[in-house]
Amino acid sequence: MTTGEVIAICAAIVSGFTFIVSVSSLRTTWRLWRLTNRPIVAVTVETVEAGNVGTALKIVVTNAGNRSAKNVRLNVDSVTLNSLLAAPQSDPPRIAVEKCFSPEAVIPMLTPGRAQEAAFGFLAGGSSRSTWKDQATLPLEVSYSDLETGTTFRYSLNIRIADNTSFTGSSWRRPAVRETAV
């Protein structure tokens, strides 16, 4: 074998190895792009207002992804939901909570960075005025589709029904500054 032939064989081997690395890299990049270039819908329970009587809550559905989501639905087992609700079935805040999971409660489109919210009951520390039982954790399923590709996403999570200003249920808050007339 001549030196030229050895160089040609080495070049072919290096070219083949480079091709394999390039295809592998392209495949990995494509897979990562598909994982990150999509709608990512998050659901949280947030405090609207808290005081000495109780805490008003809202449920917030946010698209944290970079593509629009369509047909966003929140699903919950009705037996589980009923076991966590303390208020009577005729209570308006309870009715508002139940509407969040009705078949009609579909968010048709949620663009990136946007959120939709709804009333989600009232906590009153064991009082008969409370919509939720104490220490409630709601198992929830979220389903939605990518607006452009139609790919369907579905995931489950447990949301804690509590004042979200603290993860322990208590916090030090600065009192609001009140202006007085002079």
C-alpha positions in Angstrom: 0.0 0.0 0.0 1.2 3.4 -0.9 1.2 6.4 1.4 -1.5 8.0 -0.7 -3.8 5.0 -0.3 -3.3 5.0 3.5 -4.1 8.7 3.7 -7.3 8.0 1.6 -8.4 5.2 3.9 -7.8 7.3 7.0 -9.7 10.2 5.4 -12.6 7.9 4.6 -12.6 6.6 8.2 -12.5 10.1 9.6 -15.3 11.2 7.2 -17.5 8.2 8.2 -17.0 9.0 11.9 -17.7 12.7 11.3 -20.9 11.7 9.4 -22.1 9.5 12.3 -21.4 12.3 14.9 -23.2 14.8 12.7 -26.3 12.6 12.3 -26.3 11.8 16.1 -25.9 15.5 16.9 -28.7 16.5 14.5 -31.0 13.8 16.0 -30.3 15.0 19.5 -30.9 18.7 18.6 -34.2 17.8 16.9 -35.3 15.8 19.9 -34.4 18.6 22.3 -36.1 21.2 20.1 -39.3 19.2 20.1 -39.1 18.9 23.9 -38.7 22.6 24.5 -40.5 24.2 21.5 -44.1 23.5 22.8 -46.8 24.9 25.0 -46.2 24.2 28.7 -49.3 24.7 30.8 -49.0 25.2 34.5 -51.8 25.3 37.1 -51.5 27.0 40.5 -53.9 28.0 43.3 -53.2 31.6 44.4 -54.4 33.9 47.2 -56.6 36.7 46.0 -57.0 38.3 49.5 -56.3 37.0 53.0 -57.6 38.5 56.2 -58.8 37.6 59.7 -62.0 36.0 58.4 -60.4 33.8 55.7 -58.6 33.6 52.4 -60.2 34.0 48.9 -58.5 31.8 46.3 -58.3 31.7 42.5 -57.0 29.0 40.2 -54.5 30.2 37.5 -53.8 28.4 34.3 -50.6 29.8 32.6 -48.8 28.9 29.4 -45.1 29.0 30.3 -44.1 27.5 27.0 -43.2 29.2 23.7 -46.1 28.0 21.6 -49.8 28.5 21.9 -51.9 25.8 23.6 -55.5 25.0 22.5 -58.4 23.3 24.2 -56.9 23.5 27.7 -58.9 21.4 30.1 -58.7 20.7 33.8 -60.1 17.3 34.8 -60.8 15.9 38.2 -62.6 12.9 39.6 -66.0 14.2 40.8 -66.0 11.8 43.8 -62.6 13.1 44.9 -63.6 16.7 44.4 -66.8 16.2 46.4 -64.9 14.6 49.3 -62.6 17.7 49.5 -65.3 20.4 49.4 -66.8 21.4 52.7 -69.5 23.9 51.5 -73.0 22.8 50.7 -73.8 22.2 47.0 -75.9 25.4 46.8 -72.9 27.6 48.0 -71.9 30.0 45.2 -68.1 29.7 45.8 -68.5 25.9 45.6 -70.5 26.2 42.4 -67.6 28.4 41.0 -65.1 25.7 41.9 -67.1 22.9 40.2 -67.4 25.0 37.1 -63.6 24.9 36.7 -63.9 21.2 35.9 -67.1 21.1 33.9 -67.0 20.0 30.2 -67.8 23.6 29.1 -64.8 25.0 31.0 -62.3 24.8 28.1 -59.8 27.5 27.4 -59.9 27.6 23.6 -56.5 29.2 23.2 -53.7 30.2 25.6 -50.9 32.1 24.1 -47.3 32.0 25.5 -46.9 34.0 28.6 -50.6 34.5 29.1 -52.8 33.2 32.0 -56.5 32.6 32.6 -57.9 32.5 36.1 -61.2 31.7 37.9 -62.6 32.0 41.4 -61.6 28.9 43.4 -63.4 29.1 46.7 -62.7 30.4 50.2 -60.7 29.1 53.1 -62.0 29.9 56.6 -60.0 27.7 58.9 -62.5 25.0 59.8 -65.4 27.4 59.7 -68.7 26.5 58.0 -68.0 29.4 55.6 -65.1 27.5 54.1 -65.5 26.1 50.6 -62.7 23.5 51.1 -61.9 21.1 53.9 -58.7 21.8 55.9 -55.4 20.6 54.3 -57.0 19.7 51.0 -54.8 18.4 48.2 -56.6 18.1 44.8 -55.4 15.5 42.3 -55.8 17.1 38.9 -55.2 16.2 35.3 -54.4 18.9 32.7 -54.8 18.2 29.0 -54.2 20.5 26.0 -52.9 20.5 22.4 -50.2 22.4 20.5 -52.1 25.0 18.3 -49.8 24.4 15.3 -49.0 20.7 15.4 -52.0 19.3 17.2 -49.8 17.2 19.5 -51.8 16.4 22.7 -50.2 16.8 26.1 -51.6 15.3 29.3 -50.2 15.3 32.8 -51.3 14.8 36.4 -50.4 16.8 39.5 -51.6 17.4 43.0 -52.5 21.0 43.9 -52.6 22.1 47.5 -55.6 24.2 48.4 -54.0 26.8 50.7 -52.9 30.4 51.1 -49.9 30.6 48.6 -48.1 33.5 50.4 -46.3 30.9 52.4 -45.6 27.2 51.8 -46.0 26.5 55.5 -49.2 28.4 56.1 -47.7 31.3 58.0 -45.5 34.3 57.0 -44.5 37.7 58.2 -46.1 40.3 56.1 -45.4 44.0 56.2 -48.6 45.9 56.9 -49.9 48.1 54.2 -48.8 51.7 54.5 -51.8 53.9 55.1 -51.8 57.6 54.2 -53.5 59.8 56.7 -55.0 63.2 56.0 -53.1 66.1 57.4 
